[in-house]
Amino acid sequence: MPDKAFVDSNIFVYAALDDGNNSYKRRRAIELLENSDISLAASTQVVNEFYAVLLKQKIDESNIREKALEILNGMEVVSITPSIVRASWKLKDKYRCAYWDSLIIRREM
């Protein structure tokens, strides 16, 4: 089992939104974030995606910032550098994955 797991923005979004439509996903996301036996990490990109999705959902921005700070202060948050961007292009081309996913994958390599 790995000693660190990278968290995608969707996990944070499901944990934050309580719209009644995704109660199972919300419970599961919260469980993953709160009861993990391994160290969790996210990237600055993931934090920004989380922020943007919650803005689109019309969540009060002060609440979004509070939740984003919980992420920033609660786990390792790594930056996306220019060399990671360039390397992600190669991954995208080789494996035909989405651009944003290639950035995340490359950052964790």
C-alpha positions in Angstrom: 0.0 0.0 0.0 1.4 3.5 -0.8 2.4 5.8 2.0 0.8 8.8 0.3 -2.3 9.2 -1.8 -3.2 12.1 -4.1 -6.7 13.5 -3.8 -8.6 14.7 -6.9 -10.7 17.8 -6.8 -13.9 15.7 -7.1 -13.4 14.2 -3.7 -13.2 17.6 -2.1 -16.2 18.8 -4.1 -18.4 15.8 -3.1 -17.3 16.3 0.6 -18.2 20.0 0.4 -21.5 19.9 -1.4 -24.6 18.8 0.5 -27.3 19.0 -2.2 -29.1 15.7 -1.4 -28.4 14.2 -4.8 -25.1 12.7 -4.0 -25.4 11.7 -0.4 -23.5 8.4 -0.8 -20.7 10.1 -2.7 -20.6 12.8 -0.1 -20.4 10.3 2.8 -17.7 8.3 1.0 -15.6 11.4 0.2 -15.8 12.6 3.8 -14.8 9.1 5.0 -11.8 9.0 2.7 -10.6 12.4 3.8 -11.1 11.9 7.5 -10.3 8.2 8.0 -7.3 7.7 5.8 -4.5 5.5 7.1 -2.1 7.1 4.7 -0.8 10.7 4.1 -3.0 12.7 1.7 -1.7 15.2 -0.8 -3.2 17.6 -3.4 -1.8 20.0 -5.9 -2.4 23.7 -6.3 -4.3 22.8 -9.5 -6.7 20.6 -7.5 -7.4 23.4 -4.9 -8.1 25.8 -7.8 -10.4 23.4 -9.5 -12.3 22.8 -6.2 -12.6 26.6 -5.7 -13.9 27.1 -9.3 -16.5 24.3 -9.1 -17.9 25.6 -5.8 -18.1 29.1 -7.3 -20.2 27.7 -10.2 -22.5 26.1 -7.6 -23.1 29.6 -6.2 -21.5 28.7 -2.8 -20.7 31.8 -0.7 -17.1 32.7 -1.4 -16.1 33.0 2.3 -17.3 29.4 2.8 -15.3 28.3 -0.2 -12.2 30.0 1.1 -12.7 28.4 4.5 -12.9 25.0 2.9 -9.9 25.7 0.6 -7.9 26.7 3.7 -8.8 23.4 5.3 -7.2 21.7 2.3 -4.2 23.9 2.3 -3.5 23.5 6.0 -4.6 19.9 6.3 -2.3 18.1 3.9 0.7 18.5 1.6 -0.1 20.8 -1.3 2.3 20.7 -4.2 2.8 23.3 -6.9 2.6 22.8 -10.7 5.9 24.0 -12.2 6.7 24.8 -15.8 8.7 21.5 -16.1 5.6 19.6 -15.0 3.5 21.3 -17.6 5.9 20.4 -20.3 6.2 16.8 -19.1 2.4 16.5 -18.9 2.1 17.3 -22.6 4.2 14.1 -23.3 1.9 12.1 -21.1 -1.2 13.5 -22.7 0.1 12.6 -26.2 1.4 9.2 -25.2 -1.6 8.0 -23.2 -4.3 10.2 -24.8 -5.6 11.4 -21.4 -7.2 14.7 -20.7 -4.9 17.6 -20.3 -5.9 18.4 -16.7 -5.5 14.7 -15.8 -2.0 14.6 -17.4 -0.9 17.5 -15.2 -2.1 15.7 -12.1 -0.5 12.4 -13.1 2.8 14.0 -14.0 2.9 15.9 -10.7 2.6 12.7 -8.8 5.3 10.9 -10.7 
